[in-house]
Amino acid sequence: MRKISIFILIFTLLLTFAHQPGQLSFVVHAEEETPEDEPYVRKTIITVDYTAHEWWLVRWKNDDITCRFMVDHEGLPTADEVKTWCGTTLENEWVKTKPCNLEDYGGDIKKCPGLYMNYFQSYPSTREVEIELPLPNVWLALQDCELISPQNTCESLPSLKFIGEESLANEAIIRIQGTLDHEPFSCAGDVCSIPISPTGPNGVEIEFWADSSFGDSSEVFTALVRLMPWGDFMAPDGTSEDQQLWYVDVISDQWRGTQAASCTETWQVFPDLGGPAPWLLTPQEPKDLYTTVSFYYLAGMLISSGEVDATYCPNEGMETEITANSCGVQAAYDKVIEWQNHFDEEIFNAAAETGVPAQLLKNVFSRESQFWPGIYSTYQEAGLGQLTENGADTVLLWNPSFFSQFCPLVLGQERCDLGFGNINADEQAMLRGALVQKVNSSCPECPVGIDLSQANFSVRIFAEGLIANCEQVGQIIRNVTGNDPGNISSYEDLWRYTLVNYNAGSGCLGDAITQSIRRSSVLDWDLVSSNLSEGCWGAIDYVDDISVAESGLQPTPTSWVQFGTPSAQQLTAIASPQATPIPGTTVTPAPTSQRTPNPTPTIGSYPAYPTPTTGGYPPQSTPFQQPTAYP
């Protein structure tokens, strides 16, 4: 009773204070979700001619016309059309009505139950149709600069050039507007040139859009731009021997300049000044990818397939069932060199089309398969990049553009439109299997047992796979840190994390990122690699082989197969590693082709058979494995 009295007293006091302004007042609002504005859709209404077909829905009993409506096609109306015009009740009754058999009703048609459809007439007509129209667009380019790749340098201070585009006849872009580092700008007309000052290493953000005479605007586009000077700008009269250059990098969907380094937009990161490291470059021509590495596994495959005659060697040139001995490597050397450079043009073209660095692709193929694009049935790894079903899952889930092209080759378009994450498990398995088979170039009836046209085609698929992995890496880092990857790590290290993801799986990488961010707000390869769990340690050697060994200029082979390490006098000339100078470029010496006498095998033992991908793709926690679903 005492507790009730106290409660009543407190309640009375609160009511009293609530009616005395300035004494006590508070308002509690329910948390409301801010509704998202629907994206603007540009529409117009046009008048079109068509032939109208009038139908009546009539009752057998009394010839009562229960519903009149028109359709725009020949033939009977559909049930949906009847439902739309006449309502659910009449549509259900019509659907359930059976044909009227007069014998069943004594010849009296009025005794037939239900409704029948009666065609009345057709005539020309017009109607108004609402259609969607393309929005205006704005593109971004540089002015007063001929951009030099791969360093992305200008010899003079450039300006940003915004180019408006209106696709509607009789309409035009009347103004381009935006903000540069939060400062507004505006230009009348369809072209706008804006000077840009040095930005610092992190660049500045730009927003821009175009206004149309149609009475609307384009969507608001964004860009991240970095402009950095190089050279002695303080020297009087330009007397410095140091050439004055401007490094320019632009990250935007609307960029119309030199293709940006792959995944920069996904990660919101700039490459290092002076361009990416050598292992992340695409050379000027395919011939610059030329290599001369003595691959023991590739030599073994060429011998066992009959392409190379090594019968004069001990054990006919074979050290194991799949690898050549030193004599076999010498016998196969010319073919090994020819074979490892056979795919250079396809690699170069795939790099040009996807933005994935050509040298990275070649290094991955060297490390994964030594350029033998068959399948290892024991481990279900196929092709130049040794694709597994787990790897195929990543490609299909994290590269929706590739999925939309590949899926209709296997499933119906209606199922493909749902996205990989929304189709059923059997369909997903079918697509994974089909993709693995697509990169498997084994062909018993083909010369040397390999379908080279299939192998060439598969190069693009592996490039798309690396893009998928870089997308997944970006999402992992955002999930764990709440930050864009470029804010906490470098372009080069982000590619290293991508190689971990490709080789060991997202579970390994996600756990390492989670542990690393607890120690530091900034991520680098040393920190992340030190936090890889024991089952994932193999990925460290994998990354080092591709990115560190010979600075990427000499691909390194898969760890489980032998490759030649001849003496200095025996080794064919291969470019040695060099740091990329700023502002110059590293020039790869043109390789020479000469026979390598008696290659010396690598010291140490090698397993006779391939081993599964590092870690065997350990179980992955949901946040690191895949997005919820594709729309």
C-alpha positions in Angstrom: 0.0 0.0 0.0 2.9 2.3 0.8 4.5 1.7 -2.6 1.2 2.6 -4.3 0.9 5.8 -2.4 4.5 6.8 -3.3 3.8 6.1 -7.0 0.6 8.2 -7.0 2.5 11.1 -5.3 5.3 11.0 -7.9 2.7 10.8 -10.8 0.8 13.8 -9.4 4.0 15.9 -9.0 5.0 15.1 -12.6 1.6 16.2 -13.9 1.9 19.5 -11.9 5.4 20.2 -13.3 4.3 19.4 -16.8 1.8 22.2 -16.7 4.3 24.7 -15.4 6.5 26.0 -18.3 10.2 26.1 -17.5 9.9 23.8 -14.5 10.0 20.4 -16.1 9.2 19.2 -19.6 10.5 16.5 -21.9 9.2 14.8 -25.0 10.1 11.3 -26.1 9.9 10.7 -29.9 9.6 7.2 -31.3 12.6 6.5 -33.4 11.5 6.9 -37.0 13.3 5.5 -40.0 14.1 8.3 -42.5 12.5 7.2 -45.7 14.9 7.0 -48.6 14.0 9.2 -51.5 13.1 7.2 -54.6 15.6 7.8 -57.4 14.4 10.3 -60.0 13.2 8.7 -63.3 13.0 10.8 -66.4 9.6 10.1 -68.1 7.5 11.4 -70.9 4.1 10.5 -72.4 3.7 9.6 -76.0 0.6 8.7 -78.1 0.8 5.5 -80.0 -1.6 3.9 -82.6 -2.9 0.4 -82.0 -5.8 -1.9 -82.9 -8.4 -2.3 -80.0 -10.2 -5.6 -79.7 -13.5 -5.3 -77.7 -14.7 -8.4 -75.8 -17.8 -9.0 -73.7 -18.1 -11.3 -70.7 -21.7 -12.6 -71.0 -23.9 -14.7 -68.7 -25.4 -17.8 -70.3 -28.6 -17.5 -68.3 -29.9 -14.3 -69.6 -27.3 -12.9 -72.1 -26.5 -10.3 -69.5 -23.2 -8.4 -70.4 -21.4 -8.5 -67.1 -18.2 -6.8 -68.3 -16.9 -5.0 -71.5 -13.2 -4.4 -72.1 -10.6 -4.0 -74.7 -7.3 -5.8 -75.4 -4.4 -4.8 -77.7 -3.7 -8.2 -79.2 -5.4 -10.8 -81.3 -6.8 -14.0 -79.7 -8.7 -14.6 -76.5 -8.0 -12.3 -73.5 -5.8 -13.8 -70.8 -7.1 -14.6 -67.3 -5.0 -11.7 -65.9 -6.6 -9.3 -68.4 -10.1 -10.5 -67.4 -9.2 -10.0 -63.7 -7.9 -6.5 -64.3 -10.9 -5.3 -66.2 -13.7 -7.3 -64.6 -12.5 -8.1 -61.1 -11.5 -11.3 -59.3 -15.1 -12.6 -58.7 -16.1 -12.6 -62.4 -12.6 -13.8 -63.4 -12.9 -16.8 -61.1 -16.4 -17.6 -62.3 -15.3 -17.4 -66.0 -12.3 -19.7 -65.4 -14.5 -22.3 -63.7 -17.2 -22.3 -66.4 -17.2 -25.4 -68.5 -18.2 -25.5 -72.2 -22.0 -25.5 -72.6 -23.1 -28.9 -73.9 -26.8 -28.4 -75.0 -27.5 -32.1 -74.6 -26.9 -31.9 -70.9 -29.4 -29.1 -70.6 -32.2 -30.3 -72.8 -31.2 -28.1 -75.7 -31.9 -24.9 -73.6 -28.8 -22.7 -73.8 -30.2 -20.5 -71.0 -29.8 -23.3 -68.6 -26.0 -23.4 -69.0 -24.3 -22.1 -65.9 -21.5 -19.5 -65.8 -20.1 -17.0 -68.2 -18.8 -17.0 -71.8 -16.5 -14.7 -73.7 -17.9 -13.0 -76.7 -15.9 -11.1 -79.3 -17.6 -7.8 -80.4 -15.5 -5.7 -82.7 -12.0 -4.4 -83.6 -11.1 -0.8 -84.5 -8.1 1.5 -84.8 -7.4 3.5 -81.7 -4.7 5.5 -79.9 -3.5 5.6 -76.3 -1.0 7.4 -74.2 2.1 5.5 -73.0 4.5 6.6 -70.3 8.1 5.8 -71.2 11.4 6.2 -69.4 14.1 8.4 -71.0 17.8 8.3 -70.5 19.1 10.9 -68.0 21.8 13.5 -69.0 25.3 12.4 -68.3 28.6 14.1 -67.4 32.1 12.8 -68.2 35.4 13.7 -66.6 38.6 14.2 -68.4 41.9 16.2 -68.2 42.7 19.4 -70.1 46.2 20.8 -70.9 47.7 17.3 -70.3 48.7 14.3 -72.3 48.7 11.7 -69.6 51.7 9.4 -69.7 51.2 5.8 -68.4 51.8 3.9 -66.2 53.0 6.8 -64.0 50.1 9.0 -64.9 52.1 12.1 -65.3 51.6 15.5 -67.0 54.3 17.9 -68.1 52.1 20.9 -67.3 49.6 21.8 -64.7 46.3 20.2 -65.8 42.7 21.3 -65.4 39.6 19.1 -64.9 37.3 19.1 -67.9 33.6 18.1 -67.4 31.7 17.2 -70.5 27.9 17.2 -70.4 25.9 14.8 -72.7 22.2 15.0 -73.5 20.8 12.2 -75.5 17.3 13.7 -76.2 16.8 15.5 -79.5 16.0 19.2 -79.2 17.3 19.3 -75.7 20.7 20.4 -74.4 22.9 20.7 -71.4 22.5 24.2 -70.1 24.8 24.1 -67.0 27.4 21.9 -65.3 27.7 22.3 -61.5 29.5 20.7 -58.6 31.9 21.0 -55.7 35.6 20.5 -55.7 36.9 19.8 -52.2 33.6 21.2 -50.9 34.0 24.5 -52.9 31.2 25.0 -55.4 31.7 25.6 -59.1 29.3 26.3 -62.0 29.7 26.7 -65.8 27.1 27.6 -68.4 26.9 25.2 -71.3 27.9 21.6 -71.8 31.7 21.9 -71.1 33.3 23.1 -67.9 37.0 23.5 -67.2 38.1 23.9 -63.6 41.7 24.5 -62.5 42.9 22.2 -59.8 45.6 22.8 -57.2 47.9 20.2 -55.7 45.8 18.0 -53.4 48.1 16.1 -51.1 48.6 12.3 -51.2 45.0 11.5 -50.2 43.4 13.5 -53.0 40.2 15.5 -52.9 36.5 14.6 -53.4 34.5 16.0 -56.3 30.7 16.0 -56.9 29.4 17.1 -60.2 26.1 17.0 -62.2 24.5 18.5 -65.4 21.3 20.5 -65.8 19.2 20.0 -68.9 16.9 22.2 -70.9 14.4 19.3 -70.4 14.0 20.7 -66.9 15.9 18.1 -64.9 19.4 17.1 -64.0 21.7 14.2 -64.2 22.5 12.1 -61.2 25.2 13.4 -58.9 28.5 11.8 -59.8 31.6 11.6 -57.6 35.3 11.4 -58.2 38.4 11.2 -56.1 41.3 13.2 -57.7 44.9 13.4 -56.6 47.4 15.9 -58.1 51.0 15.9 -56.9 54.0 17.9 -58.1 57.4 16.3 -58.7 60.6 18.1 -59.4 62.3 21.3 -58.3 59.5 24.0 -58.9 61.6 26.6 -57.0 64.5 26.6 -59.4 64.8 30.0 -61.1 64.1 30.1 -64.9 63.7 26.3 -64.9 67.5 25.7 -64.4 66.9 22.5 -62.4 68.0 19.3 -64.0 65.0 17.7 -62.3 62.1 17.6 -64.7 59.0 19.2 -63.4 56.0 16.8 -63.6 52.5 16.5 -62.2 51.2 13.1 -61.0 47.5 12.8 -61.7 45.2 10.0 -60.6 41.4 10.0 -61.0 39.0 7.5 -59.5 35.5 7.8 -61.0 32.9 5.8 -63.1 32.8 8.9 -65.3 36.5 9.1 -66.0 37.4 9.2 -69.7 41.1 9.2 -69.5 43.7 6.4 -69.2 42.2 3.3 -67.6 42.5 3.5 -63.9 44.5 0.8 -62.1 42.2 -2.2 -61.4 40.2 -2.2 -58.2 41.1 1.4 -57.3 37.4 2.4 -57.4 36.3 -0.6 -55.4 38.9 0.1 -52.7 38.9 3.9 -53.1 42.6 4.0 -53.1 45.4 5.5 -55.3 48.4 3.5 -56.4 51.8 4.7 -55.2 53.2 7.8 -56.8 55.1 6.8 -59.9 52.7 4.0 -60.7 52.2 0.5 -59.3 55.0 -1.9 -58.4 56.4 -3.9 -61.3 54.3 -7.0 -60.4 51.1 -4.8 -60.8 51.9 -3.3 -64.2 50.6 -4.0 -67.6 53.4 -3.4 -70.2 53.1 -1.5 -73.4 53.1 -4.6 -75.6 52.5 -8.3 -75.1 56.1 -9.1 -76.0 57.2 -7.3 -72.8 55.6 -10.2 -70.8 58.2 -12.6 -72.3 59.8 -15.0 -69.7 62.4 -17.8 -69.8 61.9 -19.9 -66.8 62.9 -23.6 -66.6 59.7 -25.2 -65.3 60.2 -28.9 -64.3 56.5 -29.6 -64.1 55.7 -28.0 -67.5 58.7 -29.9 -69.0 57.3 -33.1 -67.5 53.8 -32.5 -69.0 55.3 -31.8 -72.4 57.4 -35.0 -72.2 54.6 -37.2 -71.0 52.2 -35.9 -73.7 54.7 -36.8 -76.4 55.4 -33.2 -77.4 59.1 -33.6 -76.4 61.3 -36.6 -77.1 63.5 -37.3 -74.0 64.0 -41.0 -74.6 67.8 -40.5 -74.5 67.6 -39.2 -70.9 67.7 -41.3 -67.8 64.2 -42.6 -67.0 63.1 -41.0 -70.4 63.5 -37.6 -68.9 61.1 -38.0 -65.9 62.0 -37.5 -62.3 58.5 -38.4 -61.1 55.2 -39.2 -62.8 54.6 -35.5 -63.4 58.0 -33.7 -63.2 61.0 -33.8 -65.5 64.6 -34.5 -64.4 67.4 -32.2 -65.3 68.0 -34.0 -68.6 64.3 -33.8 -69.4 64.2 -30.1 -68.7 67.2 -29.6 -71.1 65.4 -31.7 -73.7 62.2 -29.7 -73.3 63.7 -26.3 -72.8 62.8 -24.7 -76.1 59.2 -26.0 -75.9 58.9 -24.8 -72.2 59.9 -21.3 -73.3 57.5 -21.4 -76.2 54.6 -22.7 -74.1 55.0 -20.3 -71.1 54.8 -17.3 -73.6 52.0 -18.7 -75.7 49.3 -17.0 -73.6 51.0 -13.5 -73.4 48.8 -11.9 -76.0 45.6 -13.3 -74.3 46.9 -12.1 -70.9 47.6 -8.6 -72.4 44.1 -8.4 -74.0 42.4 -9.5 -70.8 44.3 -6.9 -68.8 43.3 -4.2 -71.3 39.6 -5.2 -71.1 39.4 -5.7 -67.3 42.1 -3.5 -65.8 43.7 -6.5 -64.0 47.5 -6.0 -64.3 48.9 -8.3 -67.0 52.1 -9.1 -65.0 50.0 -10.1 -62.0 47.9 -12.5 -64.2 51.1 -14.1 -65.7 52.6 -14.4 -62.2 49.5 -16.1 -60.9 49.5 -18.6 -63.8 53.1 -19.3 -63.3 52.6 -19.9 -59.6 49.4 -21.9 -59.9 50.0 -24.2 -63.0 53.3 -23.4 -64.7 51.0 -22.6 -67.7 49.7 -26.2 -68.0 46.0 -25.5 -68.2 44.7 -29.0 -67.4 42.8 -30.3 -64.4 44.0 -32.2 -61.4 41.1 -34.6 -60.8 42.3 -35.5 -57.3 42.0 -31.9 -56.1 39.4 -30.6 -58.6 41.6 -27.6 -59.6 41.4 -26.6 -63.2 43.0 -24.4 -65.7 45.9 -21.8 -65.8 44.8 -20.3 -62.5 43.8 -23.6 -60.9 40.1 -22.8 -60.3 38.2 -24.7 -57.6 34.5 -24.9 -57.0 35.0 -22.6 -54.0 36.9 -20.2 -56.3 34.0 -20.4 -58.9 31.6 -19.6 -56.1 33.5 -16.4 -55.4 33.6 -15.4 -59.1 29.9 -15.9 -59.6 28.8 -14.2 -56.3 31.2 -11.2 -56.2 31.4 -10.3 -59.9 27.7 -9.8 -60.9 28.7 -8.4 -64.3 30.5 -11.7 -65.2 27.6 -13.7 -63.7 25.0 -12.0 -65.9 27.1 -13.0 -69.0 27.9 -16.5 -67.9 24.7 -17.6 -66.3 22.5 -17.6 -69.4 24.9 -20.1 -71.0 23.7 -22.6 -68.4 20.3 -21.5 -66.9 17.3 -19.7 -68.3 17.4 -15.9 -68.3 14.5 -15.7 -65.8 16.6 -17.6 -63.2 19.7 -15.7 -63.9 17.9 -12.4 -63.4 17.5 -13.4 -59.7 21.3 -13.2 -59.1 23.6 -16.0 -57.9 22.7 -15.5 -54.3 19.0 -15.9 -54.9 18.9 -19.1 -57.0 18.6 -22.5 -55.4 21.6 -24.6 -54.2 21.3 -27.1 -57.1 21.5 -24.3 -59.7 24.4 -22.7 -57.9 26.2 -26.1 -58.0 25.4 -26.5 -61.7 26.9 -23.0 -62.4 30.0 -23.7 -60.3 30.7 -27.0 -62.1 30.1 -25.4 -65.5 32.6 -22.6 -64.8 35.3 -25.0 -63.6 34.8 -27.1 -66.8 35.0 -23.9 -68.8 38.5 -23.2 -67.7 39.6 -26.9 -67.9 41.4 -27.3 -71.1 42.1 -31.0 -70.9 41.3 -32.6 -74.2 42.3 -36.2 -74.8 41.8 -36.0 -78.6 43.7 -32.7 -79.0 47.4 -32.4 -79.6 49.4 -32.7 -76.4 46.0 -33.3 -74.6 45.2 -29.6 -74.3 42.7 -27.5 -76.1 44.6 -24.3 -76.6 41.6 -22.3 -77.8 39.8 -23.2 -74.6 42.9 -22.2 -72.6 43.1 -18.9 -74.3 39.4 -18.2 -73.6 39.9 -19.1 -69.9 42.4 -16.2 -69.4 39.6 -13.7 -69.3 37.7 -15.8 -66.8 40.7 -15.8 -64.4 40.9 -12.0 -64.8 37.3 -11.7 -63.8 38.0 -14.0 -60.9 40.6 -11.6 -59.6 38.2 -8.8 -59.9 35.7 -10.8 -57.8 38.2 -11.4 -55.2 39.2 -7.7 -54.9 35.5 -6.9 -54.5 35.2 -9.4 -51.7 38.4 -8.1 -50.0 36.9 -4.6 -50.1 33.7 -5.8 -48.4 35.6 -7.8 -45.8 37.6 -4.7 -44.8 34.5 -2.5 -44.7 32.6 -5.0 -42.6 35.5 -5.4 -40.1 36.7 -1.8 -39.9 33.8 0.4 -41.1 36.3 2.1 -43.4 37.0 2.3 -47.1 40.0 0.0 -47.7 42.0 2.9 -49.2 41.7 4.9 -45.9 43.6 2.2 -43.9 45.9 0.3 -46.4 47.9 0.8 -49.6 47.0 -0.3 -53.1 49.9 -2.8 -53.3 49.0 -4.4 -49.9 45.3 -4.6 -50.9 46.3 -6.7 -53.9 48.3 -8.9 -51.5 45.2 -9.4 -49.4 43.4 -10.3 -52.6 45.9 -13.0 -53.4 45.4 -14.4 -49.9 41.7 -14.4 -50.5 42.2 -16.1 -53.9 44.6 -18.7 -52.5 43.4 -19.5 -49.0 39.9 -18.2 -48.9 38.0 -15.3 -47.2 37.9 -17.1 -43.8 41.7 -16.8 -43.6 41.8 -13.2 -44.6 38.8 -12.1 -42.6 40.2 -13.5 -39.4 43.6 -11.9 -40.0 42.0 -8.5 -40.7 39.9 -8.8 -37.6 43.0 -9.6 -35.4 45.1 -6.9 -37.1 42.6 -4.1 -36.7 42.6 -4.7 -32.9 46.3 -3.8 -32.8 46.4 -1.0 -35.3 44.0 1.4 -37.1 46.2 1.0 -40.2 46.7 -2.2 -42.0 49.8 -3.4 -43.9 51.0 -6.7 -45.2 53.5 -7.3 -42.4 50.7 -7.0 -39.8 48.1 -8.9 -41.6 50.4 -11.8 -42.6 51.6 -12.1 -39.0 47.9 -12.6 -38.0 47.1 -15.4 -40.4 46.3 -18.6 -38.5 48.5 -21.6 -38.9 46.3 -23.3 -41.4 46.6 -20.3 -43.7 50.4 -19.8 -43.5 50.9 -21.2 -46.9 49.3 -18.1 -48.4 52.3 -16.0 -47.2 54.7 -17.9 -49.5 52.1 -17.7 -52.2 51.9 -13.9 -52.0 55.7 -13.6 -51.7 56.3 -15.8 -54.7 54.0 -13.6 -56.8 54.8 -10.2 -55.5 58.3 -10.3 -54.0 60.3 -12.8 -56.0 62.1 -10.9 -58.7 59.7 -7.9 -58.1 57.2 -9.7 -60.2 59.3 -9.7 -63.3 60.1 -13.4 -63.1 57.0 -15.5 -62.4 57.5 -18.2 -59.8 55.9 -21.7 -60.1 53.6 -23.6 -57.8 55.4 -24.7 -54.7 54.6 -28.4 -55.2 56.4 -28.8 -58.6 60.1 -28.4 -59.4 61.4 -25.7 -61.6 64.9 -25.1 -62.8 67.4 -22.9 -60.9 70.5 -23.2 -63.2 73.8 -21.7 -62.3 74.5 -18.1 -63.2 76.4 -19.3 -66.3 73.6 -21.6 -67.4 70.6 -19.4 -66.7 69.0 -17.6 -69.6 68.9 -13.9 -69.1 65.9 -12.8 -67.1 65.2 -9.2 -66.0 66.4 -8.6 -62.5 64.3 -6.7 -59.9 64.5 -2.9 -59.8 62.7 -0.4 -57.7 60.4 1.8 -59.7 62.1 5.2 -59.9 60.1 8.4 -59.7 59.4 9.8 -62.2 61.0 7.3 -64.5 60.0 3.8 -65.3 61.6 0.4 -64.8 62.6 -1.0 -68.2 62.6 -4.7 -68.6 65.5 -5.8 -70.7 64.6 -7.7 -73.8 65.0 -11.4 -73.0 67.2 -13.5 -75.2 66.4 -17.0 -76.2 69.1 -19.6 -75.9 69.3 -23.2 -75.0 70.1 -23.8 -71.3 72.7 -26.6 -71.0 72.2 -29.0 -68.1 69.9 -27.1 -65.8 70.7 -27.7 -62.1 67.6 -28.9 -60.2 66.5 -27.0 -57.1 68.1 -28.5 -54.0 65.6 -30.2 -51.8 62.8 -32.7 -52.2 59.5 -32.1 -53.9 56.2 -34.0 -53.6 55.5 -36.1 -56.6 51.9 -35.0 -56.9 50.0 -31.8 -56.6 48.7 -30.7 -53.2 45.4 -28.9 -52.6 45.2 -25.1 -52.4 46.7 -23.8 -49.2 44.4 -24.4 -46.2 41.9 -26.3 -48.4 39.6 -23.3 -48.1 38.8 -23.4 -44.4 35.2 -22.8 -43.2 34.3 -19.1 -43.6 32.2 -17.0 -41.4 29.2 -15.4 -43.0 30.4 -11.7 -42.9 33.4 -12.6 -45.0 31.9 -15.1 -47.3 29.3 -13.4 -49.4 26.9 -10.5 -49.7 23.4 -11.0 -48.6 22.1 -11.3 -52.1 22.2 -9.6 -55.5 19.1 -7.6 -56.5 
